[in-house]
Amino acid sequence: MAFTVLLIWLYSLLQSLLDKVFSPPPPGPGAKRHRRRIAVIGTGLTGISAASHCIGHGFDVTIFEAEGPELLGGIWARVNSTSGLQIHSLMYRFHPSVIFEDNYPKQGKIVKEIRRLWQRYGLEKRTKFHTKVTKVYKDEQGLWIVNDPSHGQFHGVIPAIGTCGAPFLPELAGKDNFRGEIFHSSELDGKVAQGKKVVVIGGGASAIEALEWAAETGAKHIKVLARSEKWIIPRNLLIDTILACNFFGYETFLSWIPETLLRLFHYRDLKEISPSSDHGLYTDTPMVDNNTFRLIRAGKAEWLRGDITELREKSIVFNHRASGVPKGVIGQSKIVDADFIVMATGYQRPPLDFLPKEVFKGSYPPPRWYLQCFPTQHPTICCNNATYIAGIGSVGNWHIGMYTRLLLVFVLDPSATPSTWWMQRWVDLVSLFKILAPTRALDFFTYPELISWFVIASIVNPFRWKWALFILFGWSLTSLDHDQLPSLDKIKDALPSLDQVKQQLPSLDQAKQHLPSLDQAKKLAFIDQDKKLPLIEDEEKELPSIDQHQEAGQKLPSGKQAKKQLTSALKQTKNLANGAVNGIANGTTNGTANGKVHVNGSDLD
């Protein structure tokens, strides 16, 4: 008991230390907000975490949420209260300031941490509930507009809509004939399976959760009918971390080692339900659980692989396939009795169709994007955790912050922003590196592989070197003062408007009053008013020669004397001209001082 308390205390201490070292500070009262604005779409854990990073680093944020505040938390706000983490909470800390007291917390504690983060960073007043995003586009100034201009302009957009939307309920033949109860796996709160024959349709994480629910509420017998082959790995932090440490991110010639060890020490006598050799560990997201095999060995549950043929009044006709037999191939027909059916069929993927249409066209649709989340045409869009297909490792421990900070760097520093050509070359290189992968290159990745992407992205461009520690850890060695960077808004604010310019220009009458008269012009030109101006075209008059000057007793000035007289004349002309200009300025503006013109109280150099 004392040892357990010590472990909990050490775990809390570790999380507190991570908070102090890696969390950006929440904005204090009256904290200065910079002009750079980021739009975050979605209030799930990714959206709230990304918005917190933006606020903590001095950006302003607007969060758009299609639903109401009761669904703050995304998918976690919609699942059962008995739902919980299948991986260790240390691998699910979606923000450095998140602190879990349990190794595998339940739904309520996860939502509580999401809401606490939302409040800690003052995101309540920056969240627009009941605002469904239907389009995102650039305006004439190259800034992003969400839905319409009424929400203002944004320098970056983070669609954080996740991968789990509305419950997915496939059509089943004979569904209307079934006399029992049918529910989606997210609707089990308050329901009891006492003494009933429960059938779980599906073979993912939701199926394991439904299996545990049925066992805990007293089901007579439980059968899981799964179409696909998926690995089940132990719920153990050390083992899960080791399995995730595949830096290649795909099946290699060494992958048989962890797969063999899992069959020997985890599946043991249940090898017939383990995936076939054609379905490797590093091809799909594994399930993490220890109870499933215990329930099967105790005779309380069965795990069958196959396809639903039809539903009858109190049973299901099932096409049972052996390990390795593909979907749809005819196997052994079985009749499975059922009083209660749980549809553990997952959720529909929320569409990203509000983004510009070009990001879905050509050879680089999602997830074939830069670092999987940046469309190759638009580096200031980051679909954080929205293009994920499958993987193994952490869910949100570090990468939410790294993706967000990389977007902030792209917004702040054009020299660090990749071009479309470079982003597409990155996709091509990863595809070439993983050419032997059984899945498409970016359909599956491991967490160490993901971290390596960020490390390489931080050092491959010399202009990102100064940002490397900021991208990876949130530590800044360079100023994040947005006001030091030129922006269109700043330039527009400094320039006078057209009306101001018109008001400051002299009228025609004012200009005439300050223009010199003809007599003044003659004096400025050193011309005698009584003498007629000489014309070059007048051929009857010739300029006197040097001999004529000498005969008249006139002595020509020396070179130094001529230069001195010319300099004096130019100086007098300049003084007279400055007087005329100052006369105009005093009549139309606030005057000059220290080489600056004062316009409406502002100094323009």
Secondary structure, DSSP 8 states (H G I E B T S, - for coil): -HHHHHHHHHHHHHHHHHHHHH------TT----S-EEEEE--BHHHHHHHHHHHHTT-EEEEE-SS-GGGTBGGGGTS-TT-B-SS-GGG---STT---SSSS-BHHHHHHHHHHHHHHTT-GGGEETT-----EEE-TTS-EEESSGGG-EESEEEE---S--SB-----TTGGG--SEEEETT--TT---TT-EEEEE--SHHHHHHHHHHHHTT-SEEEEEESS---EE-S-HHHHHHHH--TT-S--TTTHHHHHHHIIIIIGGGGGGS--TTS-GGGS--EE-SHHHHHHHTTSEEEEEEEEEEE-SSEEEEEE--TT--TT---EEEEEE-SEEEE---B-----TTS-GGGGSTT--TTSSBTTTB-TT-TTB--TTTS--EEES-SSSSHHHHHHHHHHHHHH-GGGS--HHHHHHHHHHHHHHTTT-SS-TTTEEEHHHHHHHHHHHHHHSGGGGGGHHHHHHS--SS---GGGS--HHHHHHHS--HHHHHHHS--HHHHHHHS--HHHHHHHTT--TTS----TT-TT-----HHHHHHTT-----HHHHHHHHHHHHHHHHHHHHHHHHHHHHHHSS-EETTEEEETTEEE-
